[in-house]
């Protein structure tokens, strides 16, 4: 039976983006089904003791930047450390990811291309053409996804639901990967440990 990994993520996390492609490769190698669950990490931080980036100490912000440089090199991803359009409102892009998931499309690949728009190409989610181009790179039609999907209100309700599910599962940061057993792997730097766990007999 195929194992399903719940993938709690947000498009506005550079860590989510850095780990997105490697996670897709792990899922392919281990024959894993990925259940993409975009979340709002502001409310998650509020409930789990986390701080949004602007409220973190200068030391923590400096270390974050150092780690981004390190992992950018390790992963071989041309990530922009301070993109022009970060922070940004990712509502429209997240709605499309959820719509793709509901229609059985590759929401993970779509999230990767939307992440690339923000973190590599320095594009804005405020532009629907940018979102459509990201979908096209993922082999999807944004207009068709939205035409065949639920309303904005329903998609937003699912976004909130996934956020609540994340907290209930013990998630406190992005990205987080949760196995059916409930075991959590937090951070793109835990992907090797995730794959190790997936290799073990059930």
C-alpha positions in Angstrom: 0.0 0.0 0.0 1.3 3.4 -0.9 2.3 5.6 2.0 0.9 9.1 2.1 2.9 12.0 3.6 1.0 15.1 4.7 3.0 18.1 3.4 2.4 21.2 5.4 3.9 24.1 3.6 3.5 27.7 2.5 4.6 29.4 -0.7 6.2 32.3 1.2 8.8 30.1 3.0 12.2 29.9 1.4 12.7 26.7 3.3 9.7 25.2 1.7 11.0 26.1 -1.7 14.5 24.8 -1.1 13.1 21.4 -0.1 10.3 21.2 -2.6 12.3 19.6 -5.5 14.3 17.2 -3.3 11.1 16.1 -1.6 9.4 15.4 -4.9 12.4 13.2 -5.8 12.1 11.3 -2.5 8.4 10.8 -3.1 9.2 9.4 -6.5 11.9 7.1 -5.3 9.9 5.7 -2.4 6.6 5.5 -4.2 5.0 8.0 -1.8 1.8 9.9 -2.2 2.1 13.6 -1.3 -0.9 15.3 0.4 -0.2 19.0 -0.1 -1.7 21.1 2.7 -0.9 24.8 2.3 -1.1 26.5 5.7 -1.2 30.0 7.3 1.9 30.0 9.5 1.0 33.3 11.3 -1.8 31.6 13.2 0.4 28.5 13.7 3.2 30.6 15.2 0.6 32.3 17.5 -0.5 28.9 18.9 3.0 27.2 19.1 5.3 30.0 20.3 6.9 30.9 17.0 7.7 34.5 15.8 7.2 36.0 12.4 10.4 37.1 10.8 10.2 40.8 11.6 9.8 40.1 15.3 12.8 37.8 15.6 16.0 39.0 17.2 18.8 40.4 15.0 20.9 37.3 15.8 18.2 34.9 14.6 17.6 36.9 11.4 21.4 37.0 10.7 21.7 33.2 11.3 18.6 32.6 9.0 20.4 34.5 6.2 23.6 32.5 6.8 21.7 29.2 6.6 19.9 30.2 3.5 23.2 30.9 1.8 24.5 27.5 3.0 21.5 25.5 1.9 21.2 27.4 -1.4 24.7 26.1 -2.2 24.0 22.6 -0.9 20.7 22.2 -2.8 22.1 23.9 -6.0 19.1 26.3 -6.1 19.6 29.9 -7.3 17.4 31.2 -4.5 17.2 35.0 -4.1 17.9 35.8 -0.4 15.7 39.0 -0.3 13.3 38.9 -3.2 11.6 42.1 -4.2 8.1 40.9 -3.5 8.7 39.2 -0.1 6.7 39.4 2.1 3.7 39.1 -0.1 0.1 38.1 -0.2 0.0 34.5 -1.5 -3.8 34.1 -1.4 -4.4 33.8 -5.1 -1.5 31.4 -5.6 -2.4 29.3 -2.7 -6.0 29.0 -3.9 -4.7 27.6 -7.2 -2.6 25.0 -5.4 -5.6 23.8 -3.4 -7.8 23.8 -6.6 -5.2 21.7 -8.4 -5.1 19.3 -5.4 -8.9 18.9 -5.4 -8.9 18.1 -9.1 -6.3 15.4 -8.8 -3.5 17.5 -10.5 0.1 17.7 -9.4 -0.3 20.3 -6.7 3.2 19.7 -5.5 4.8 20.5 -8.9 2.6 23.6 -9.1 3.7 24.8 -5.7 7.3 24.3 -6.8 6.8 26.5 -9.8 5.0 29.1 -7.8 7.9 29.0 -5.3 10.3 29.5 -8.2 8.4 32.6 -9.3 8.8 34.2 -5.9 12.2 32.9 -4.8 14.2 32.7 -8.0 12.5 34.9 -10.6 11.5 37.7 -8.1 8.0 37.8 -9.4 4.8 38.9 -7.6 1.8 36.8 -6.8 -0.3 40.0 -7.2 0.0 39.5 -11.0 -2.4 36.8 -12.3 -0.2 36.4 -15.4 2.7 35.4 -13.2 0.6 32.8 -11.5 -0.7 31.5 -14.9 2.9 31.2 -16.2 4.0 29.2 -13.1 1.0 26.9 -13.7 2.0 26.5 -17.4 5.6 25.5 -16.4 4.0 22.9 -14.2 1.9 21.6 -17.1 -1.3 23.1 -15.9 -3.9 25.6 -17.1 -4.6 28.1 -14.3 -7.9 29.4 -15.9 -9.2 25.8 -16.3 -8.2 24.9 -12.7 -10.1 27.9 -11.3 -13.1 27.4 -13.6 -13.4 23.7 -12.5 -12.8 24.4 -8.8 -14.7 25.6 -5.8 -15.3 29.3 -5.0 -12.7 31.5 -3.4 -14.6 31.3 -0.1 -14.5 27.5 -0.2 -10.8 27.4 -1.1 -10.0 29.9 1.7 -12.0 27.7 4.1 -9.8 24.7 3.2 -6.7 26.8 3.7 -7.9 27.6 7.2 -8.8 23.9 7.7 -5.3 22.7 6.7 -3.9 25.3 9.2 -6.0 23.8 12.0 -5.0 20.3 11.0 -1.3 21.3 11.1 -1.7 22.5 14.7 -3.6 19.4 15.7 -0.8 17.3 14.1 1.9 19.1 16.1 3.3 21.1 13.3 4.9 24.4 14.2 7.1 25.4 11.2 7.3 25.1 7.4 7.9 22.8 5.7 6.7 19.9 7.8 6.3 16.3 6.6 4.0 14.1 8.7 3.9 10.3 8.3 0.7 8.2 8.8 2.2 7.2 12.2 2.1 10.9 13.2 5.9 11.2 13.2 6.9 14.8 12.1 9.9 15.9 10.1 10.3 19.6 10.3 12.4 21.5 7.8 14.0 20.9 4.4 17.2 19.9 6.3 15.3 16.8 7.6 14.6 15.3 4.2 17.4 12.7 4.5 15.9 11.6 7.8 12.4 11.5 6.2 13.6 9.2 3.4 15.4 7.0 5.9 12.1 6.5 7.7 10.2 5.9 4.5 12.7 3.1 3.7 11.9 1.2 6.9 9.4 -1.6 6.8 5.9 -0.5 8.0 
